[in-house]
Every structure is written in structure tokens, then in C-alpha cells.
Amino acid sequence: MPPKIIVITGPTASGKTWLAVELARRYNGEVVSADSMQIYRRMDIGTAKPTAEEMGGIPHHMIDVADPEEDFSVARYVDMAAAAVDGILSRGRLPILAGGTGLYIDSLLSGRTFAAFDEASPLRAELEGRYAREGGEALLRELARSDPETAARLHPNDGKRIVRALEVWLTTGKTITRHNEETRAAPPRYAPLTLNLDFQRREDMWARIDRRVDRMMEAGLLEEVRALLDSGVPEKCTAMQAIGYKEMVPVVSGDMAASDAAAQVKLRSRQYAKRQRTWFRRNSSARPLLWGPESNFADVLQRSTAYLEEIGIS
């Protein structure tokens, strides 16, 4: 049987970090973040990265593991997070995976593997150069000779996936279709005990998101974005597309008022939360924990521990 781990999911601003810390205290655990933006150093306010006080002395992993200039892939997250989880297990402690990036969570739990590649490899550069010179149609015809199924699924304008499929074939001798089939057939890496934090009414979720954005602005989100840009972080890099950062860039350049940008952050955070709720609600095995209009922390913690103890966590 794969080892058991606690997983805490839910939309933004639903209290995942708080619950993870409380359960880690109770069950001798350590927290592994599953947030695609908290991985970046120097991006603290806009990612709602937990402070030392909020961590409460509990070890946290997968926070501040990359620079904002880097592109951080799902594959890299899975490799690093799996090492963190396995390290926690080897110490006889309980891993608690907490975050709102569903793709990261699902990929880690499933045992999904990714064909190794190096973004700076000569092969990647060669294929990207050929795509630019010869076009997608030519490379798709080449891909069709080794992997007709993938080639039929891709559009000539989808250069990233065309290059990736050719790269996997030329590097491993396996088609990306076969690689994905083998991955789906693999047994799960971990047995998740999932708690899904959510809200009874979306209006309560919106109100909590709005309050969080207001606190971010008061804490210096605009100054954090300005400092990142001044240090040379490109405004078009992946990290700077995060909600809260992209919206502040026009304020730094003098093209937008801070209040208007904050309103955009609230709107896009609400839209993101809606997508998160849809993703996490697909998991019928998760135990839902719903916040009411008032945040009854004691009740949520009691229901969490009752469920975990019912299924053998002590």
C-alpha cells in the first residue's frame, strides 16, 4: 500500500495554511506547499506566503525554491516535492500537502513521471530553431512518422507541444503517447486523505478574498512588485504573470491607479477561485469542510481531526 499523507485543498483564501499547521502540530507533521507561486523567492506578499509566525515552528517545504526569472515546470515540482514527502516519511513524521494548484497536487499524488529534458539543451534549441525556420506543418509531418496519434492531435501553431513531442522521441526512443500511457498505468505514489476547504456561500469567499487583497496592498504589494522589476525581473516572465503582480506592473509604470489595479486583483482572484473550486470538487473522495459566514476555526479543526481519526490517523 502506498503511504498515507494528508492533503488540504481549496480555493484561494480558504485557510489551507492555517489548517495544515494545526494538523501538523497535532499529528507530528511537516507541511509541503502545493502553490505554483510560493515557490518563488522574493515574492512574498502577493503569493500570501506564510510568515514565520504563521508557520508556527512547523517545517515547510517547497517554498522559496526558485528565482522569479526561472520557468518552473510541473515535472520539476513533482521531483522536488516527492523528495520532500519521502524525506518526511523517512523521519517518521506525517506529510501534509497543502495548496491550491490542482495540477501540482494531482501529478504528485498519481506518481506521474515526466520524460527528462533540459530547456537549455542543444536538442531543444535545434528543434525550436527548426520550428521557427520550417514551420509547424513540416515538424508535424516529421512527428507523424514516429507518433501519428500525437501529430493528429496537435495544431501546427502549437510549437511548444510539437517540439516537446519530438524531443521526447529523440531523447528516449518512446513516443510521448506511449510515455503518457505508461504513466497512467503506474500505481499511485501516495494514498491521500483529502480535506477540501470551501465556503457555503460564494459571497463569503468573495468577501474573504477582498479582505486579503486589501491586506496585501497595506503590506506593500506595490512596493514588492516595484522591487522585483528594479532588480531586473522581466515583466513578461512566468512568475510576473501571477495574480497580484501582473496587475501592479502598470501602476509601477504610471499607467494605472493603485486602486484600479487592486480592484482587478480582486476580480481575477475571484475568477481563479471559481476555477479552483471546480477542479477540487471533482474529487469525490475528499471530505468537504465548509466555512459559514463567520469563520469558526474551532469547528473546522474539530471536524478535520474527527475525520482523520475515524480513518486511522492518530
C-alpha positions as protocol buffer text, in pm:
chain_id: "A"
residue {
  index: 1
  type: MET
  ca { x: 0 y: 0 z: 0 }
}
residue {
  index: 2
  type: PRO
  ca { x: 130 y: 348 z: -78 }
}
residue {
  index: 3
  type: PRO
  ca { x: 199 y: 562 z: 228 }
}
residue {
  index: 4
  type: LYS
  ca { x: -80 y: 783 z: 363 }
}
residue {
  index: 5
  type: ILE
  ca { x: -47 y: 1160 z: 350 }
}
residue {
  index: 6
  type: ILE
  ca { x: -288 y: 1436 z: 441 }
}
residue {
  index: 7
  type: VAL
  ca { x: -388 y: 1668 z: 155 }
}
residue {
  index: 8
  type: ILE
  ca { x: -557 y: 2003 z: 211 }
}
residue {
  index: 9
  type: THR
  ca { x: -712 y: 2166 z: -93 }
}
residue {
  index: 10
  type: GLY
  ca { x: -945 y: 2457 z: -157 }
}
residue {
  index: 11
  type: PRO
  ca { x: -976 y: 2793 z: -330 }
}
residue {
  index: 12
  type: THR
  ca { x: -757 y: 3089 z: -253 }
}
residue {
  index: 13
  type: ALA
  ca { x: -807 y: 3249 z: 90 }
}
residue {
  index: 14
  type: SER
  ca { x: -982 y: 2941 z: 233 }
}
residue {
  index: 15
  type: GLY
  ca { x: -739 y: 2884 z: 521 }
}
residue {
  index: 16
  type: LYS
  ca { x: -530 y: 2595 z: 389 }
}
residue {
  index: 17
  type: THR
  ca { x: -205 y: 2709 z: 553 }
}
residue {
  index: 18
  type: TRP
  ca { x: -373 y: 2758 z: 891 }
}
residue {
  index: 19
  type: LEU
  ca { x: -529 y: 2412 z: 888 }
}
residue {
  index: 20
  type: ALA
  ca { x: -206 y: 2248 z: 768 }
}
residue {
  index: 21
  type: VAL
  ca { x: -11 y: 2399 z: 1058 }
}
residue {
  index: 22
  type: GLU
  ca { x: -276 y: 2299 z: 1312 }
}
residue {
  index: 23
  type: LEU
  ca { x: -284 y: 1940 z: 1189 }
}
residue {
  index: 24
  type: ALA
  ca { x: 96 y: 1925 z: 1173 }
}
residue {
  index: 25
  type: ARG
  ca { x: 110 y: 2023 z: 1539 }
}
residue {
  index: 26
  type: ARG
  ca { x: -142 y: 1756 z: 1633 }
}
residue {
  index: 27
  type: TYR
  ca { x: -4 y: 1469 z: 1423 }
}
residue {
  index: 28
  type: ASN
  ca { x: 373 y: 1529 z: 1423 }
}
residue {
  index: 29
  type: GLY
  ca { x: 368 y: 1652 z: 1067 }
}
residue {
  index: 30
  type: GLU
  ca { x: 552 y: 1873 z: 823 }
}
residue {
  index: 31
  type: VAL
  ca { x: 393 y: 2085 z: 551 }
}
residue {
  index: 32
  type: VAL
  ca { x: 465 y: 2059 z: 178 }
}
residue {
  index: 33
  type: SER
  ca { x: 334 y: 2355 z: -21 }
}
residue {
  index: 34
  type: ALA
  ca { x: 144 y: 2293 z: -344 }
}
residue {
  index: 35
  type: ASP
  ca { x: 130 y: 2653 z: -461 }
}
residue {
  index: 36
  type: SER
  ca { x: 277 y: 2734 z: -802 }
}
residue {
  index: 37
  type: MET
  ca { x: 378 y: 3087 z: -698 }
}
residue {
  index: 38
  type: GLN
  ca { x: 504 y: 3039 z: -343 }
}
residue {
  index: 39
  type: ILE
  ca { x: 797 y: 2850 z: -497 }
}
residue {
  index: 40
  type: TYR
  ca { x: 948 y: 3186 z: -599 }
}
residue {
  index: 41
  type: ARG
  ca { x: 1186 y: 3379 z: -378 }
}
residue {
  index: 42
  type: ARG
  ca { x: 1120 y: 3749 z: -311 }
}
residue {
  index: 43
  type: MET
  ca { x: 752 y: 3708 z: -399 }
}
residue {
  index: 44
  type: ASP
  ca { x: 601 y: 3704 z: -53 }
}
residue {
  index: 45
  type: ILE
  ca { x: 311 y: 3946 z: -20 }
}
residue {
  index: 46
  type: GLY
  ca { x: 125 y: 3876 z: -344 }
}
residue {
  index: 47
  type: THR
  ca { x: 153 y: 3498 z: -305 }
}
residue {
  index: 48
  type: ALA
  ca { x: 24 y: 3507 z: 54 }
}
residue {
  index: 49
  type: LYS
  ca { x: 338 y: 3317 z: 153 }
}
residue {
  index: 50
  type: PRO
  ca { x: 315 y: 3215 z: 519 }
}
residue {
  index: 51
  type: THR
  ca { x: 525 y: 3419 z: 758 }
}
residue {
  index: 52
  type: ALA
  ca { x: 749 y: 3261 z: 1020 }
}
residue {
  index: 53
  type: GLU
  ca { x: 479 y: 3337 z: 1276 }
}
residue {
  index: 54
  type: GLU
  ca { x: 210 y: 3169 z: 1067 }
}
residue {
  index: 55
  type: MET
  ca { x: 432 y: 2862 z: 1019 }
}
residue {
  index: 56
  type: GLY
  ca { x: 440 y: 2828 z: 1396 }
}
residue {
  index: 57
  type: GLY
  ca { x: 771 y: 2644 z: 1402 }
}
residue {
  index: 58
  type: ILE
  ca { x: 641 y: 2371 z: 1169 }
}
residue {
  index: 59
  type: PRO
  ca { x: 884 y: 2279 z: 886 }
}
residue {
  index: 60
  type: HIS
  ca { x: 755 y: 2391 z: 546 }
}
residue {
  index: 61
  type: HIS
  ca { x: 885 y: 2260 z: 214 }
}
residue {
  index: 62
  type: MET
  ca { x: 858 y: 2379 z: -149 }
}
residue {
  index: 63
  type: ILE
  ca { x: 859 y: 2746 z: -56 }
}
residue {
  index: 64
  type: ASP
  ca { x: 1134 y: 2979 z: -190 }
}
residue {
  index: 65
  type: VAL
  ca { x: 1294 y: 2713 z: -410 }
}
residue {
  index: 66
  type: ALA
  ca { x: 1331 y: 2912 z: -734 }
}
residue {
  index: 67
  type: ASP
  ca { x: 1413 y: 3262 z: -854 }
}
residue {
  index: 68
  type: PRO
  ca { x: 1140 y: 3465 z: -1029 }
}
residue {
  index: 69
  type: GLU
  ca { x: 1337 y: 3463 z: -1355 }
}
residue {
  index: 70
  type: GLU
  ca { x: 1313 y: 3082 z: -1378 }
}
residue {
  index: 71
  type: ASP
  ca { x: 1043 y: 2886 z: -1556 }
}
residue {
  index: 72
  type: PHE
  ca { x: 931 y: 2622 z: -1306 }
}
residue {
  index: 73
  type: SER
  ca { x: 768 y: 2313 z: -1458 }
}
residue {
  index: 74
  type: VAL
  ca { x: 523 y: 2062 z: -1313 }
}
residue {
  index: 75
  type: ALA
  ca { x: 790 y: 1796 z: -1363 }
}
residue {
  index: 76
  type: ARG
  ca { x: 1037 y: 1986 z: -1151 }
}
residue {
  index: 77
  type: TYR
  ca { x: 777 y: 2038 z: -881 }
}
residue {
  index: 78
  type: VAL
  ca { x: 694 y: 1667 z: -869 }
}
residue {
  index: 79
  type: ASP
  ca { x: 1061 y: 1567 z: -842 }
}
residue {
  index: 80
  type: MET
  ca { x: 1131 y: 1811 z: -560 }
}
residue {
  index: 81
  type: ALA
  ca { x: 804 y: 1766 z: -372 }
}
residue {
  index: 82
  type: ALA
  ca { x: 828 y: 1385 z: -385 }
}
residue {
  index: 83
  type: ALA
  ca { x: 1176 y: 1407 z: -236 }
}
residue {
  index: 84
  type: ALA
  ca { x: 1039 y: 1631 z: 40 }
}
residue {
  index: 85
  type: VAL
  ca { x: 745 y: 1399 z: 115 }
}
residue {
  index: 86
  type: ASP
  ca { x: 968 y: 1090 z: 117 }
}
residue {
  index: 87
  type: GLY
  ca { x: 1211 y: 1266 z: 350 }
}
residue {
  index: 88
  type: ILE
  ca { x: 929 y: 1346 z: 592 }
}
residue {
  index: 89
  type: LEU
  ca { x: 814 y: 983 z: 585 }
}
residue {
  index: 90
  type: SER
  ca { x: 1168 y: 859 z: 646 }
}
residue {
  index: 91
  type: ARG
  ca { x: 1179 y: 1071 z: 962 }
}
residue {
  index: 92
  type: GLY
  ca { x: 865 y: 900 z: 1091 }
}
residue {
  index: 93
  type: ARG
  ca { x: 656 y: 1212 z: 1050 }
}
residue {
  index: 94
  type: LEU
  ca { x: 333 y: 1281 z: 862 }
}
residue {
  index: 95
  type: PRO
  ca { x: 345 y: 1476 z: 533 }
}
residue {
  index: 96
  type: ILE
  ca { x: 72 y: 1736 z: 493 }
}
residue {
  index: 97
  type: LEU
  ca { x: 38 y: 1859 z: 134 }
}
residue {
  index: 98
  type: ALA
  ca { x: -144 y: 2192 z: 124 }
}
residue {
  index: 99
  type: GLY
  ca { x: -214 y: 2429 z: -161 }
}
residue {
  index: 100
  type: GLY
  ca { x: -440 y: 2542 z: -439 }
}
residue {
  index: 101
  type: THR
  ca { x: -254 y: 2432 z: -753 }
}
residue {
  index: 102
  type: GLY
  ca { x: -454 y: 2129 z: -856 }
}
residue {
  index: 103
  type: LEU
  ca { x: -221 y: 2014 z: -1134 }
}
residue {
  index: 104
  type: TYR
  ca { x: 72 y: 2004 z: -893 }
}
residue {
  index: 105
  type: ILE
  ca { x: -128 y: 1805 z: -638 }
}
residue {
  index: 106
  type: ASP
  ca { x: -270 y: 1553 z: -884 }
}
residue {
  index: 107
  type: SER
  ca { x: 65 y: 1499 z: -1056 }
}
residue {
  index: 108
  type: LEU
  ca { x: 245 y: 1437 z: -728 }
}
residue {
  index: 109
  type: LEU
  ca { x: -16 y: 1201 z: -585 }
}
residue {
  index: 110
  type: SER
  ca { x: -55 y: 995 z: -901 }
}
residue {
  index: 111
  type: GLY
  ca { x: 311 y: 907 z: -929 }
}
residue {
  index: 112
  type: ARG
  ca { x: 314 y: 1072 z: -1269 }
}
residue {
  index: 113
  type: THR
  ca { x: 657 y: 1081 z: -1427 }
}
residue {
  index: 114
  type: PHE
  ca { x: 784 y: 1319 z: -1691 }
}
residue {
  index: 115
  type: ALA
  ca { x: 1039 y: 1247 z: -1959 }
}
residue {
  index: 116
  type: ALA
  ca { x: 1360 y: 1421 z: -1861 }
}
residue {
  index: 117
  type: PHE
  ca { x: 1460 y: 1727 z: -2059 }
}
residue {
  index: 118
  type: ASP
  ca { x: 1682 y: 2028 z: -2032 }
}
residue {
  index: 119
  type: GLU
  ca { x: 1539 y: 2358 z: -2153 }
}
residue {
  index: 120
  type: ALA
  ca { x: 1891 y: 2473 z: -2237 }
}
residue {
  index: 121
  type: SER
  ca { x: 1988 y: 2155 z: -2425 }
}
residue {
  index: 122
  type: PRO
  ca { x: 2127 y: 2175 z: -2779 }
}
residue {
  index: 123
  type: LEU
  ca { x: 1846 y: 1947 z: -2898 }
}
residue {
  index: 124
  type: ARG
  ca { x: 1577 y: 2180 z: -2762 }
}
residue {
  index: 125
  type: ALA
  ca { x: 1747 y: 2480 z: -2925 }
}
residue {
  index: 126
  type: GLU
  ca { x: 1781 y: 2292 z: -3254 }
}
residue {
  index: 127
  type: LEU
  ca { x: 1414 y: 2190 z: -3262 }
}
residue {
  index: 128
  type: GLU
  ca { x: 1295 y: 2538 z: -3168 }
}
residue {
  index: 129
  type: GLY
  ca { x: 1516 y: 2682 z: -3443 }
}
residue {
  index: 130
  type: ARG
  ca { x: 1376 y: 2438 z: -3696 }
}
residue {
  index: 131
  type: TYR
  ca { x: 1021 y: 2524 z: -3591 }
}
residue {
  index: 132
  type: ALA
  ca { x: 1095 y: 2893 z: -3649 }
}
residue {
  index: 133
  type: ARG
  ca { x: 1256 y: 2828 z: -3990 }
}
residue {
  index: 134
  type: GLU
  ca { x: 1050 y: 2541 z: -4130 }
}
residue {
  index: 135
  type: GLY
  ca { x: 715 y: 2594 z: -3958 }
}
residue {
  index: 136
  type: GLY
  ca { x: 476 y: 2372 z: -3771 }
}
residue {
  index: 137
  type: GLU
  ca { x: 349 y: 2178 z: -4073 }
}
residue {
  index: 138
  type: ALA
  ca { x: 697 y: 2045 z: -4153 }
}
residue {
  index: 139
  type: LEU
  ca { x: 771 y: 1936 z: -3797 }
}
residue {
  index: 140
  type: LEU
  ca { x: 426 y: 1779 z: -3762 }
}
residue {
  index: 141
  type: ARG
  ca { x: 494 y: 1566 z: -4071 }
}
residue {
  index: 142
  type: GLU
  ca { x: 818 y: 1452 z: -3910 }
}
residue {
  index: 143
  type: LEU
  ca { x: 641 y: 1378 z: -3582 }
}
residue {
  index: 144
  type: ALA
  ca { x: 370 y: 1180 z: -3766 }
}
residue {
  index: 145
  type: ARG
  ca { x: 629 y: 925 z: -3880 }
}
residue {
  index: 146
  type: SER
  ca { x: 703 y: 823 z: -3520 }
}
residue {
  index: 147
  type: ASP
  ca { x: 387 y: 929 z: -3331 }
}
residue {
  index: 148
  type: PRO
  ca { x: 90 y: 973 z: -3566 }
}
residue {
  index: 149
  type: GLU
  ca { x: -156 y: 987 z: -3275 }
}
residue {
  index: 150
  type: THR
  ca { x: 6 y: 1292 z: -3116 }
}
residue {
  index: 151
  type: ALA
  ca { x: 67 y: 1455 z: -3454 }
}
residue {
  index: 152
  type: ALA
  ca { x: -301 y: 1424 z: -3542 }
}
residue {
  index: 153
  type: ARG
  ca { x: -395 y: 1592 z: -3215 }
}
residue {
  index: 154
  type: LEU
  ca { x: -168 y: 1896 z: -3246 }
}
residue {
  index: 155
  type: HIS
  ca { x: -215 y: 2217 z: -3441 }
}
residue {
  index: 156
  type: PRO
  ca { x: 76 y: 2350 z: -3649 }
}
residue {
  index: 157
  type: ASN
  ca { x: 77 y: 2666 z: -3435 }
}
residue {
  index: 158
  type: ASP
  ca { x: 132 y: 2467 z: -3115 }
}
residue {
  index: 159
  type: GLY
  ca { x: 508 y: 2490 z: -3136 }
}
residue {
  index: 160
  type: LYS
  ca { x: 573 y: 2415 z: -2771 }
}
residue {
  index: 161
  type: ARG
  ca { x: 398 y: 2076 z: -2777 }
}
residue {
  index: 162
  type: ILE
  ca { x: 534 y: 1982 z: -3120 }
}
residue {
  index: 163
  type: VAL
  ca { x: 888 y: 2049 z: -3005 }
}
residue {
  index: 164
  type: ARG
  ca { x: 826 y: 1863 z: -2680 }
}
residue {
  index: 165
  type: ALA
  ca { x: 687 y: 1554 z: -2855 }
}
residue {
  index: 166
  type: LEU
  ca { x: 983 y: 1538 z: -3093 }
}
residue {
  index: 167
  type: GLU
  ca { x: 1223 y: 1595 z: -2806 }
}
residue {
  index: 168
  type: VAL
  ca { x: 1079 y: 1303 z: -2605 }
}
residue {
  index: 169
  type: TRP
  ca { x: 1102 y: 1072 z: -2906 }
}
residue {
  index: 170
  type: LEU
  ca { x: 1457 y: 1169 z: -2997 }
}
residue {
  index: 171
  type: THR
  ca { x: 1575 y: 1158 z: -2634 }
}
residue {
  index: 172
  type: THR
  ca { x: 1405 y: 841 z: -2506 }
}
residue {
  index: 173
  type: GLY
  ca { x: 1308 y: 640 z: -2813 }
}
residue {
  index: 174
  type: LYS
  ca { x: 950 y: 641 z: -2682 }
}
residue {
  index: 175
  type: THR
  ca { x: 664 y: 842 z: -2821 }
}
residue {
  index: 176
  type: ILE
  ca { x: 508 y: 1089 z: -2585 }
}
residue {
  index: 177
  type: THR
  ca { x: 182 y: 894 z: -2632 }
}
residue {
  index: 178
  type: ARG
  ca { x: 346 y: 576 z: -2501 }
}
residue {
  index: 179
  type: HIS
  ca { x: 512 y: 764 z: -2219 }
}
residue {
  index: 180
  type: ASN
  ca { x: 177 y: 907 z: -2108 }
}
residue {
  index: 181
  type: GLU
  ca { x: 9 y: 565 z: -2129 }
}
residue {
  index: 182
  type: GLU
  ca { x: 279 y: 411 z: -1909 }
}
residue {
  index: 183
  type: THR
  ca { x: 241 y: 693 z: -1661 }
}
residue {
  index: 184
  type: ARG
  ca { x: -136 y: 650 z: -1637 }
}
residue {
  index: 185
  type: ALA
  ca { x: -89 y: 277 z: -1574 }
}
residue {
  index: 186
  type: ALA
  ca { x: 155 y: 332 z: -1288 }
}
residue {
  index: 187
  type: PRO
  ca { x: 22 y: 281 z: -932 }
}
residue {
  index: 188
  type: PRO
  ca { x: -34 y: 594 z: -723 }
}
residue {
  index: 189
  type: ARG
  ca { x: 267 y: 719 z: -530 }
}
residue {
  index: 190
  type: TYR
  ca { x: 73 y: 812 z: -215 }
}
residue {
  index: 191
  type: ALA
  ca { x: -264 y: 740 z: -53 }
}
residue {
  index: 192
  type: PRO
  ca { x: -420 y: 1084 z: 4 }
}
residue {
  index: 193
  type: LEU
  ca { x: -655 y: 1167 z: 289 }
}
residue {
  index: 194
  type: THR
  ca { x: -803 y: 1481 z: 143 }
}
residue {
  index: 195
  type: LEU
  ca { x: -975 y: 1768 z: 320 }
}
residue {
  index: 196
  type: ASN
  ca { x: -1132 y: 2027 z: 90 }
}
residue {
  index: 197
  type: LEU
  ca { x: -1185 y: 2368 z: 248 }
}
residue {
  index: 198
  type: ASP
  ca { x: -1459 y: 2568 z: 81 }
}
residue {
  index: 199
  type: PHE
  ca { x: -1742 y: 2810 z: 150 }
}
residue {
  index: 200
  type: GLN
  ca { x: -2114 y: 2755 z: 191 }
}
residue {
  index: 201
  type: ARG
  ca { x: -2181 y: 3080 z: 4 }
}
residue {
  index: 202
  type: ARG
  ca { x: -1963 y: 3227 z: -269 }
}
residue {
  index: 203
  type: GLU
  ca { x: -2034 y: 3576 z: -129 }
}
residue {
  index: 204
  type: ASP
  ca { x: -1840 y: 3480 z: 185 }
}
residue {
  index: 205
  type: MET
  ca { x: -1550 y: 3361 z: -30 }
}
residue {
  index: 206
  type: TRP
  ca { x: -1552 y: 3686 z: -225 }
}
residue {
  index: 207
  type: ALA
  ca { x: -1552 y: 3888 z: 96 }
}
residue {
  index: 208
  type: ARG
  ca { x: -1254 y: 3695 z: 230 }
}
residue {
  index: 209
  type: ILE
  ca { x: -1065 y: 3738 z: -99 }
}
residue {
  index: 210
  type: ASP
  ca { x: -1135 y: 4113 z: -94 }
}
residue {
  index: 211
  type: ARG
  ca { x: -1007 y: 4144 z: 262 }
}
residue {
  index: 212
  type: ARG
  ca { x: -693 y: 3950 z: 174 }
}
residue {
  index: 213
  type: VAL
  ca { x: -618 y: 4179 z: -124 }
}
residue {
  index: 214
  type: ASP
  ca { x: -671 y: 4486 z: 95 }
}
residue {
  index: 215
  type: ARG
  ca { x: -420 y: 4345 z: 346 }
}
residue {
  index: 216
  type: MET
  ca { x: -173 y: 4277 z: 64 }
}
residue {
  index: 217
  type: MET
  ca { x: -194 y: 4636 z: -54 }
}
residue {
  index: 218
  type: GLU
  ca { x: -147 y: 4764 z: 301 }
}
residue {
  index: 219
  type: ALA
  ca { x: 151 y: 4531 z: 347 }
}
residue {
  index: 220
  type: GLY
  ca { x: 329 y: 4673 z: 42 }
}
residue {
  index: 221
  type: LEU
  ca { x: 237 y: 4463 z: -262 }
}
residue {
  index: 222
  type: LEU
  ca { x: 304 y: 4755 z: -497 }
}
residue {
  index: 223
  type: GLU
  ca { x: 648 y: 4810 z: -344 }
}
residue {
  index: 224
  type: GLU
  ca { x: 724 y: 4437 z: -374 }
}
residue {
  index: 225
  type: VAL
  ca { x: 642 y: 4444 z: -747 }
}
residue {
  index: 226
  type: ARG
  ca { x: 848 y: 4759 z: -796 }
}
residue {
  index: 227
  type: ALA
  ca { x: 1147 y: 4599 z: -621 }
}
residue {
  index: 228
  type: LEU
  ca { x: 1123 y: 4289 z: -842 }
}
residue {
  index: 229
  type: LEU
  ca { x: 1118 y: 4496 z: -1160 }
}
residue {
  index: 230
  type: ASP
  ca { x: 1401 y: 4719 z: -1038 }
}
residue {
  index: 231
  type: SER
  ca { x: 1612 y: 4408 z: -970 }
}
residue {
  index: 232
  type: GLY
  ca { x: 1582 y: 4305 z: -1334 }
}
residue {
  index: 233
  type: VAL
  ca { x: 1298 y: 4051 z: -1320 }
}
residue {
  index: 234
  type: PRO
  ca { x: 1132 y: 4068 z: -1667 }
}
residue {
  index: 235
  type: GLU
  ca { x: 770 y: 4175 z: -1653 }
}
residue {
  index: 236
  type: LYS
  ca { x: 682 y: 3906 z: -1910 }
}
residue {
  index: 237
  type: CYS
  ca { x: 835 y: 3611 z: -1720 }
}
residue {
  index: 238
  type: THR
  ca { x: 607 y: 3340 z: -1582 }
}
residue {
  index: 239
  type: ALA
  ca { x: 635 y: 3449 z: -1221 }
}
residue {
  index: 240
  type: MET
  ca { x: 524 y: 3803 z: -1302 }
}
residue {
  index: 241
  type: GLN
  ca { x: 204 y: 3673 z: -1463 }
}
residue {
  index: 242
  type: ALA
  ca { x: 79 y: 3571 z: -1119 }
}
residue {
  index: 243
  type: ILE
  ca { x: -238 y: 3738 z: -998 }
}
residue {
  index: 244
  type: GLY
  ca { x: -140 y: 4042 z: -794 }
}
residue {
  index: 245
  type: TYR
  ca { x: 185 y: 4100 z: -980 }
}
residue {
  index: 246
  type: LYS
  ca { x: 74 y: 4142 z: -1339 }
}
residue {
  index: 247
  type: GLU
  ca { x: -190 y: 4393 z: -1233 }
}
residue {
  index: 248
  type: MET
  ca { x: 60 y: 4608 z: -1042 }
}
residue {
  index: 249
  type: VAL
  ca { x: 304 y: 4650 z: -1330 }
}
residue {
  index: 250
  type: PRO
  ca { x: 101 y: 4932 z: -1495 }
}
residue {
  index: 251
  type: VAL
  ca { x: 90 y: 5109 z: -1158 }
}
residue {
  index: 252
  type: VAL
  ca { x: 469 y: 5099 z: -1135 }
}
residue {
  index: 253
  type: SER
  ca { x: 494 y: 5246 z: -1485 }
}
residue {
  index: 254
  type: GLY
  ca { x: 241 y: 5520 z: -1400 }
}
residue {
  index: 255
  type: ASP
  ca { x: -28 y: 5394 z: -1638 }
}
residue {
  index: 256
  type: MET
  ca { x: -286 y: 5292 z: -1377 }
}
residue {
  index: 257
  type: ALA
  ca { x: -406 y: 5394 z: -1034 }
}
residue {
  index: 258
  type: ALA
  ca { x: -326 y: 5156 z: -749 }
}
residue {
  index: 259
  type: SER
  ca { x: -694 y: 5139 z: -651 }
}
residue {
  index: 260
  type: ASP
  ca { x: -794 y: 5027 z: -1002 }
}
residue {
  index: 261
  type: ALA
  ca { x: -520 y: 4763 z: -1004 }
}
residue {
  index: 262
  type: ALA
  ca { x: -633 y: 4634 z: -664 }
}
residue {
  index: 263
  type: ALA
  ca { x: -988 y: 4603 z: -798 }
}
residue {
  index: 264
  type: GLN
  ca { x: -853 y: 4395 z: -1086 }
}
residue {
  index: 265
  type: VAL
  ca { x: -663 y: 4172 z: -844 }
}
residue {
  index: 266
  type: LYS
  ca { x: -986 y: 4110 z: -652 }
}
residue {
  index: 267
  type: LEU
  ca { x: -1179 y: 4027 z: -969 }
}
residue {
  index: 268
  type: ARG
  ca { x: -914 y: 3791 z: -1107 }
}
residue {
  index: 269
  type: SER
  ca { x: -871 y: 3625 z: -769 }
}
residue {
  index: 270
  type: ARG
  ca { x: -1245 y: 3554 z: -763 }
}
residue {
  index: 271
  type: GLN
  ca { x: -1227 y: 3408 z: -1114 }
}
residue {
  index: 272
  type: TYR
  ca { x: -931 y: 3192 z: -1014 }
}
residue {
  index: 273
  type: ALA
  ca { x: -1111 y: 3072 z: -702 }
}
residue {
  index: 274
  type: LYS
  ca { x: -1406 y: 2964 z: -916 }
}
residue {
  index: 275
  type: ARG
  ca { x: -1174 y: 2751 z: -1133 }
}
residue {
  index: 276
  type: GLN
  ca { x: -1012 y: 2602 z: -823 }
}
residue {
  index: 277
  type: ARG
  ca { x: -1347 y: 2506 z: -675 }
}
residue {
  index: 278
  type: THR
  ca { x: -1443 y: 2330 z: -998 }
}
residue {
  index: 279
  type: TRP
  ca { x: -1114 y: 2137 z: -1002 }
}
residue {
  index: 280
  type: PHE
  ca { x: -1123 y: 2024 z: -641 }
}
residue {
  index: 281
  type: ARG
  ca { x: -1492 y: 1934 z: -637 }
}
residue {
  index: 282
  type: ARG
  ca { x: -1422 y: 1662 z: -893 }
}
residue {
  index: 283
  type: ASN
  ca { x: -1259 y: 1460 z: -614 }
}
residue {
  index: 284
  type: SER
  ca { x: -1548 y: 1265 z: -468 }
}
residue {
  index: 285
  type: SER
  ca { x: -1325 y: 1106 z: -201 }
}
residue {
  index: 286
  type: ALA
  ca { x: -1235 y: 1443 z: -43 }
}
residue {
  index: 287
  type: ARG
  ca { x: -1402 y: 1538 z: 285 }
}
residue {
  index: 288
  type: PRO
  ca { x: -1561 y: 1884 z: 239 }
}
residue {
  index: 289
  type: LEU
  ca { x: -1518 y: 2140 z: 517 }
}
residue {
  index: 290
  type: LEU
  ca { x: -1739 y: 2440 z: 454 }
}
residue {
  index: 291
  type: TRP
  ca { x: -1694 y: 2783 z: 610 }
}
residue {
  index: 292
  type: GLY
  ca { x: -2009 y: 2970 z: 707 }
}
residue {
  index: 293
  type: PRO
  ca { x: -2049 y: 3349 z: 717 }
}
residue {
  index: 294
  type: GLU
  ca { x: -1842 y: 3353 z: 1036 }
}
residue {
  index: 295
  type: SER
  ca { x: -1504 y: 3175 z: 1050 }
}
residue {
  index: 296
  type: ASN
  ca { x: -1549 y: 2909 z: 1316 }
}
residue {
  index: 297
  type: PHE
  ca { x: -1191 y: 2782 z: 1333 }
}
residue {
  index: 298
  type: ALA
  ca { x: -1251 y: 2554 z: 1631 }
}
residue {
  index: 299
  type: ASP
  ca { x: -1536 y: 2377 z: 1450 }
}
residue {
  index: 300
  type: VAL
  ca { x: -1335 y: 2323 z: 1129 }
}
residue {
  index: 301
  type: LEU
  ca { x: -1040 y: 2187 z: 1325 }
}
residue {
  index: 302
  type: GLN
  ca { x: -1264 y: 1955 z: 1528 }
}
residue {
  index: 303
  type: ARG
  ca { x: -1431 y: 1818 z: 1215 }
}
residue {
  index: 304
  type: SER
  ca { x: -1094 y: 1770 z: 1047 }
}
residue {
  index: 305
  type: THR
  ca { x: -943 y: 1574 z: 1332 }
}
residue {
  index: 306
  type: ALA
  ca { x: -1259 y: 1367 z: 1381 }
}
residue {
  index: 307
  type: TYR
  ca { x: -1246 y: 1259 z: 1017 }
}
residue {
  index: 308
  type: LEU
  ca { x: -875 y: 1180 z: 1024 }
}
residue {
  index: 309
  type: GLU
  ca { x: -901 y: 980 z: 1343 }
}
residue {
  index: 310
  type: GLU
  ca { x: -1201 y: 795 z: 1202 }
}
residue {
  index: 311
  type: ILE
  ca { x: -983 y: 670 z: 915 }
}
residue {
  index: 312
  type: GLY
  ca { x: -684 y: 577 z: 1128 }
}
residue {
  index: 313
  type: ILE
  ca { x: -468 y: 888 z: 1176 }
}
residue {
  index: 314
  type: SER
  ca { x: -370 y: 932 z: 1540 }
}
